[in-house]
Amino acid sequence: MAYKISAECTACGSCKPECPVEAINEGDPIYTIDADKCIDCGACAAVCPVEAISEG
C-alpha cells in the first residue's frame, strides 16, 4: 500500500529528494505521493520532520 501525506505536511521539501522513484510531487498546499509510482520503501517517512507521512 502506498504511503500518504497528511494535512500536517508543511511543504518543507525534505521528502522529495529521498524518493528513489520520484513519486512525490509539490502540491498546493501540501506535497502528494503518486500511489502508482510509490514502492513502499518508507524513505520519505523517515525524513519527515513533522511525521506527516504514513503507510496508507
Biopython code that builds the backbone (N, CA, C, O; Angstrom):
import numpy as np
from Bio.PDB.StructureBuilder import StructureBuilder

atoms = [
    (1, "MET", "N", (0.841, -1.182, 0.000)),
    (1, "MET", "CA", (0.000, 0.000, 0.000)),
    (1, "MET", "C", (0.886, 1.246, 0.000)),
    (1, "MET", "O", (1.859, 1.321, 0.751)),
    (2, "ALA", "N", (0.560, 2.183, -0.812)),
    (2, "ALA", "CA", (1.369, 3.391, -0.963)),
    (2, "ALA", "C", (1.329, 4.274, 0.286)),
    (2, "ALA", "O", (0.358, 4.270, 1.043)),
    (3, "TYR", "N", (2.400, 5.020, 0.472)),
    (3, "TYR", "CA", (2.452, 5.985, 1.560)),
    (3, "TYR", "C", (1.592, 7.190, 1.202)),
    (3, "TYR", "O", (1.354, 7.476, 0.029)),
    (4, "LYS", "N", (1.127, 7.894, 2.239)),
    (4, "LYS", "CA", (0.297, 9.078, 2.035)),
    (4, "LYS", "C", (0.818, 10.227, 2.884)),
    (4, "LYS", "O", (1.427, 10.011, 3.932)),
    (5, "ILE", "N", (0.577, 11.439, 2.430)),
    (5, "ILE", "CA", (0.984, 12.636, 3.153)),
    (5, "ILE", "C", (-0.272, 13.295, 3.707)),
    (5, "ILE", "O", (-1.219, 13.573, 2.971)),
    (6, "SER", "N", (-0.267, 13.541, 5.021)),
    (6, "SER", "CA", (-1.443, 14.118, 5.677)),
    (6, "SER", "C", (-1.413, 15.642, 5.645)),
    (6, "SER", "O", (-0.455, 16.252, 5.171)),
    (7, "ALA", "N", (-2.471, 16.232, 6.153)),
    (7, "ALA", "CA", (-2.605, 17.689, 6.196)),
    (7, "ALA", "C", (-1.567, 18.347, 7.101)),
    (7, "ALA", "O", (-1.391, 19.565, 7.054)),
    (8, "GLU", "N", (-0.878, 17.552, 7.926)),
    (8, "GLU", "CA", (0.171, 18.112, 8.778)),
    (8, "GLU", "C", (1.418, 18.518, 7.983)),
    (8, "GLU", "O", (2.320, 19.153, 8.529)),
    (9, "CYS", "N", (1.470, 18.158, 6.717)),
    (9, "CYS", "CA", (2.607, 18.496, 5.845)),
    (9, "CYS", "C", (2.838, 20.006, 5.837)),
    (9, "CYS", "O", (1.906, 20.794, 5.674)),
    (10, "THR", "N", (4.104, 20.389, 6.016)),
    (10, "THR", "CA", (4.469, 21.808, 5.988)),
    (10, "THR", "C", (5.130, 22.198, 4.664)),
    (10, "THR", "O", (5.618, 23.319, 4.518)),
    (11, "ALA", "N", (5.146, 21.282, 3.710)),
    (11, "ALA", "CA", (5.752, 21.501, 2.391)),
    (11, "ALA", "C", (7.205, 21.946, 2.493)),
    (11, "ALA", "O", (7.650, 22.829, 1.759)),
    (12, "CYS", "N", (7.940, 21.321, 3.417)),
    (12, "CYS", "CA", (9.342, 21.693, 3.624)),
    (12, "CYS", "C", (10.255, 21.164, 2.519)),
    (12, "CYS", "O", (11.329, 21.715, 2.281)),
    (13, "GLY", "N", (9.825, 20.090, 1.842)),
    (13, "GLY", "CA", (10.620, 19.548, 0.753)),
    (13, "GLY", "C", (11.606, 18.468, 1.149)),
    (13, "GLY", "O", (12.323, 17.959, 0.288)),
    (14, "SER", "N", (11.669, 18.102, 2.409)),
    (14, "SER", "CA", (12.629, 17.085, 2.870)),
    (14, "SER", "C", (12.421, 15.730, 2.211)),
    (14, "SER", "O", (13.387, 15.014, 1.950)),
    (15, "CYS", "N", (11.186, 15.377, 1.943)),
    (15, "CYS", "CA", (10.875, 14.045, 1.429)),
    (15, "CYS", "C", (11.196, 13.854, -0.047)),
    (15, "CYS", "O", (11.639, 12.782, -0.459)),
    (16, "LYS", "N", (10.974, 14.879, -0.827)),
    (16, "LYS", "CA", (11.072, 14.748, -2.288)),
    (16, "LYS", "C", (12.411, 14.175, -2.772)),
    (16, "LYS", "O", (12.393, 13.253, -3.587)),
    (17, "PRO", "N", (13.564, 14.669, -2.319)),
    (17, "PRO", "CA", (14.822, 14.107, -2.817)),
    (17, "PRO", "C", (15.106, 12.689, -2.309)),
    (17, "PRO", "O", (15.974, 12.007, -2.853)),
    (18, "GLU", "N", (14.401, 12.246, -1.293)),
    (18, "GLU", "CA", (14.616, 10.908, -0.744)),
    (18, "GLU", "C", (13.925, 9.812, -1.538)),
    (18, "GLU", "O", (14.292, 8.643, -1.421)),
    (19, "CYS", "N", (12.936, 10.169, -2.341)),
    (19, "CYS", "CA", (12.156, 9.172, -3.067)),
    (19, "CYS", "C", (12.939, 8.618, -4.260)),
    (19, "CYS", "O", (13.286, 9.361, -5.178)),
    (20, "PRO", "N", (13.220, 7.297, -4.245)),
    (20, "PRO", "CA", (14.014, 6.714, -5.337)),
    (20, "PRO", "C", (13.267, 6.572, -6.654)),
    (20, "PRO", "O", (13.882, 6.338, -7.694)),
    (21, "VAL", "N", (11.931, 6.712, -6.620)),
    (21, "VAL", "CA", (11.140, 6.561, -7.843)),
    (21, "VAL", "C", (10.421, 7.843, -8.247)),
    (21, "VAL", "O", (9.551, 7.825, -9.118)),
    (22, "GLU", "N", (10.786, 8.953, -7.613)),
    (22, "GLU", "CA", (10.226, 10.269, -7.922)),
    (22, "GLU", "C", (8.692, 10.278, -7.879)),
    (22, "GLU", "O", (8.038, 10.803, -8.780)),
    (23, "ALA", "N", (8.131, 9.683, -6.813)),
    (23, "ALA", "CA", (6.681, 9.608, -6.663)),
    (23, "ALA", "C", (6.103, 10.809, -5.920)),
    (23, "ALA", "O", (4.884, 10.956, -5.842)),
    (24, "ILE", "N", (6.965, 11.670, -5.372)),
    (24, "ILE", "CA", (6.490, 12.803, -4.582)),
    (24, "ILE", "C", (6.472, 14.071, -5.424)),
    (24, "ILE", "O", (7.442, 14.411, -6.102)),
    (25, "ASN", "N", (5.335, 14.759, -5.357)),
    (25, "ASN", "CA", (5.154, 15.985, -6.136)),
    (25, "ASN", "C", (4.779, 17.140, -5.222)),
    (25, "ASN", "O", (4.106, 16.961, -4.207)),
    (26, "GLU", "N", (5.229, 18.328, -5.604)),
    (26, "GLU", "CA", (4.829, 19.520, -4.869)),
    (26, "GLU", "C", (3.357, 19.760, -5.140)),
    (26, "GLU", "O", (2.909, 19.728, -6.286)),
    (27, "GLY", "N", (2.614, 20.000, -4.078)),
    (27, "GLY", "CA", (1.194, 20.264, -4.235)),
    (27, "GLY", "C", (0.852, 21.628, -3.681)),
    (27, "GLY", "O", (1.732, 22.385, -3.272)),
    (28, "ASP", "N", (-0.403, 21.930, -3.672)),
    (28, "ASP", "CA", (-0.850, 23.211, -3.137)),
    (28, "ASP", "C", (-2.018, 22.940, -2.200)),
    (28, "ASP", "O", (-3.126, 22.712, -2.684)),
    (29, "PRO", "N", (-1.832, 22.953, -0.912)),
    (29, "PRO", "CA", (-0.680, 23.490, -0.183)),
    (29, "PRO", "C", (0.310, 22.432, 0.291)),
    (29, "PRO", "O", (1.387, 22.783, 0.772)),
    (30, "ILE", "N", (-0.029, 21.122, 0.168)),
    (30, "ILE", "CA", (0.884, 20.094, 0.673)),
    (30, "ILE", "C", (1.409, 19.217, -0.463)),
    (30, "ILE", "O", (0.861, 19.202, -1.565)),
    (31, "TYR", "N", (2.482, 18.491, -0.164)),
    (31, "TYR", "CA", (3.043, 17.569, -1.141)),
    (31, "TYR", "C", (2.130, 16.354, -1.287)),
    (31, "TYR", "O", (1.342, 16.054, -0.390)),
    (32, "THR", "N", (2.237, 15.667, -2.404)),
    (32, "THR", "CA", (1.427, 14.477, -2.645)),
    (32, "THR", "C", (2.324, 13.335, -3.103)),
    (32, "THR", "O", (3.422, 13.553, -3.616)),
    (33, "ILE", "N", (1.836, 12.122, -2.909)),
    (33, "ILE", "CA", (2.560, 10.928, -3.355)),
    (33, "ILE", "C", (1.719, 10.224, -4.405)),
    (33, "ILE", "O", (0.541, 9.944, -4.181)),
    (34, "ASP", "N", (2.322, 9.940, -5.545)),
    (34, "ASP", "CA", (1.657, 9.213, -6.622)),
    (34, "ASP", "C", (1.633, 7.731, -6.229)),
    (34, "ASP", "O", (2.668, 7.065, -6.246)),
    (35, "ALA", "N", (0.462, 7.227, -5.881)),
    (35, "ALA", "CA", (0.321, 5.851, -5.410)),
    (35, "ALA", "C", (0.758, 4.829, -6.461)),
    (35, "ALA", "O", (1.205, 3.738, -6.106)),
    (36, "ASP", "N", (0.638, 5.161, -7.727)),
    (36, "ASP", "CA", (1.035, 4.234, -8.786)),
    (36, "ASP", "C", (2.548, 4.091, -8.898)),
    (36, "ASP", "O", (3.040, 3.064, -9.364)),
    (37, "LYS", "N", (3.284, 5.109, -8.476)),
    (37, "LYS", "CA", (4.747, 5.071, -8.533)),
    (37, "LYS", "C", (5.372, 4.599, -7.225)),
    (37, "LYS", "O", (6.459, 4.022, -7.238)),
    (38, "CYS", "N", (4.702, 4.836, -6.092)),
    (38, "CYS", "CA", (5.246, 4.541, -4.768)),
    (38, "CYS", "C", (5.573, 3.051, -4.629)),
    (38, "CYS", "O", (4.756, 2.195, -4.967)),
    (39, "ILE", "N", (6.781, 2.753, -4.125)),
    (39, "ILE", "CA", (7.206, 1.365, -3.939)),
    (39, "ILE", "C", (7.239, 0.972, -2.465)),
    (39, "ILE", "O", (7.809, -0.061, -2.113)),
    (40, "ASP", "N", (6.637, 1.778, -1.608)),
    (40, "ASP", "CA", (6.512, 1.476, -0.177)),
    (40, "ASP", "C", (7.850, 1.320, 0.545)),
    (40, "ASP", "O", (7.963, 0.503, 1.459)),
    (41, "CYS", "N", (8.853, 2.083, 0.154)),
    (41, "CYS", "CA", (10.165, 1.940, 0.785)),
    (41, "CYS", "C", (10.261, 2.660, 2.124)),
    (41, "CYS", "O", (11.066, 2.279, 2.974)),
    (42, "GLY", "N", (9.445, 3.702, 2.323)),
    (42, "GLY", "CA", (9.442, 4.423, 3.593)),
    (42, "GLY", "C", (10.516, 5.472, 3.756)),
    (42, "GLY", "O", (10.624, 6.076, 4.823)),
    (43, "ALA", "N", (11.314, 5.707, 2.729)),
    (43, "ALA", "CA", (12.396, 6.691, 2.834)),
    (43, "ALA", "C", (11.853, 8.086, 3.129)),
    (43, "ALA", "O", (12.469, 8.848, 3.873)),
    (44, "CYS", "N", (10.720, 8.417, 2.558)),
    (44, "CYS", "CA", (10.121, 9.731, 2.773)),
    (44, "CYS", "C", (9.660, 9.897, 4.213)),
    (44, "CYS", "O", (9.894, 10.940, 4.825)),
    (45, "ALA", "N", (9.012, 8.881, 4.754)),
    (45, "ALA", "CA", (8.503, 8.942, 6.123)),
    (45, "ALA", "C", (9.634, 9.088, 7.127)),
    (45, "ALA", "O", (9.479, 9.754, 8.150)),
    (46, "ALA", "N", (10.760, 8.472, 6.839)),
    (46, "ALA", "CA", (11.890, 8.514, 7.757)),
    (46, "ALA", "C", (12.477, 9.913, 7.919)),
    (46, "ALA", "O", (13.061, 10.217, 8.960)),
    (47, "VAL", "N", (12.333, 10.763, 6.915)),
    (47, "VAL", "CA", (12.935, 12.099, 6.981)),
    (47, "VAL", "C", (11.931, 13.215, 7.263)),
    (47, "VAL", "O", (12.337, 14.366, 7.421)),
    (48, "CYS", "N", (10.661, 12.919, 7.330)),
    (48, "CYS", "CA", (9.649, 13.960, 7.543)),
    (48, "CYS", "C", (9.750, 14.513, 8.960)),
    (48, "CYS", "O", (9.566, 13.770, 9.924)),
    (49, "PRO", "N", (10.040, 15.807, 9.101)),
    (49, "PRO", "CA", (10.224, 16.390, 10.430)),
    (49, "PRO", "C", (8.949, 16.538, 11.247)),
    (49, "PRO", "O", (9.010, 16.708, 12.464)),
    (50, "VAL", "N", (7.795, 16.475, 10.590)),
    (50, "VAL", "CA", (6.525, 16.614, 11.318)),
    (50, "VAL", "C", (5.697, 15.322, 11.299)),
    (50, "VAL", "O", (4.526, 15.327, 11.679)),
    (51, "GLU", "N", (6.307, 14.227, 10.859)),
    (51, "GLU", "CA", (5.658, 12.919, 10.802)),
    (51, "GLU", "C", (4.321, 12.954, 10.068)),
    (51, "GLU", "O", (3.337, 12.365, 10.515)),
    (52, "ALA", "N", (4.302, 13.653, 8.934)),
    (52, "ALA", "CA", (3.082, 13.794, 8.143)),
    (52, "ALA", "C", (2.910, 12.668, 7.120)),
    (52, "ALA", "O", (1.893, 12.613, 6.429)),
    (53, "ILE", "N", (3.893, 11.774, 7.019)),
    (53, "ILE", "CA", (3.828, 10.710, 6.025)),
    (53, "ILE", "C", (3.664, 9.369, 6.726)),
    (53, "ILE", "O", (4.406, 9.032, 7.648)),
    (54, "SER", "N", (2.666, 8.610, 6.262)),
    (54, "SER", "CA", (2.420, 7.304, 6.861)),
    (54, "SER", "C", (2.025, 6.300, 5.792)),
    (54, "SER", "O", (1.631, 6.666, 4.685)),
    (55, "GLU", "N", (2.140, 5.031, 6.147)),
    (55, "GLU", "CA", (1.754, 3.974, 5.214)),
    (55, "GLU", "C", (0.250, 3.954, 5.134)),
    (55, "GLU", "O", (-0.445, 3.960, 6.150)),
    (56, "GLY", "N", (-0.242, 3.931, 3.916)),
    (56, "GLY", "CA", (-1.522, 4.067, 3.747)),
    (56, "GLY", "C", (-2.779, 3.720, 3.461)),
    (56, "GLY", "O", (-3.681, 4.556, 3.526)),
]
sb = StructureBuilder()
sb.init_structure("model")
sb.init_model(0)
sb.init_chain("A")
sb.init_seg("    ")
for serial, (resi, resn, name, xyz) in enumerate(atoms, 1):
    if name == "N":
        sb.init_residue(resn, " ", resi, " ")
    sb.init_atom(name, np.array(xyz, "f"), 0.0, 1.0, " ", f" {name:<3s}", serial, name[0])
structure = sb.get_structure()
